[in-house]
Amino acid sequence: MGMFDYLRCEVPLPDGYEPVPNPEEGEPVGRLGRFQTKAFGCEMNEYVITKDGRLETECVHWVREAGKLKRIVRHIYDVHFCGIVYFYDGIDGDWHEYDAEFVDSKLVEIVVVTRERNGR
């Protein structure tokens, strides 16, 4: 198992997949609603496809408060990117894969990756 980066998607996905909320904290389960991607540096960084279709990276700091980890975003930067970002997630056998196409740093479309394409 290699390294990867995290990606959160604020744009509705074409197959309607949504993270399941965690009733205790209001955060999605699994990896806090984040997908994994190897499209970037694979350094455990955090990326976001924003509601308006921009790709951003977040400088995140984690602190422990009252025995729980709290996520604090310190800085947000635009990512200047042109190409395809492949991202994926699977919880309890429910596997989802997507390609997000960016042109001039703007999201063009997100498509579901089929099992036939990736050899599964």
Secondary structure, DSSP 8 states (H G I E B T S, - for coil): ----EEEEE-S--TT-----B-TTTSSBSTTTT-EEE-SS--SS-EEEE-TTSBEEEEEEEEEEETTEEEEEEEEEEE----EEEEEEEEETTEEEEEEEEEETTEEEEEEE--TTTTT-
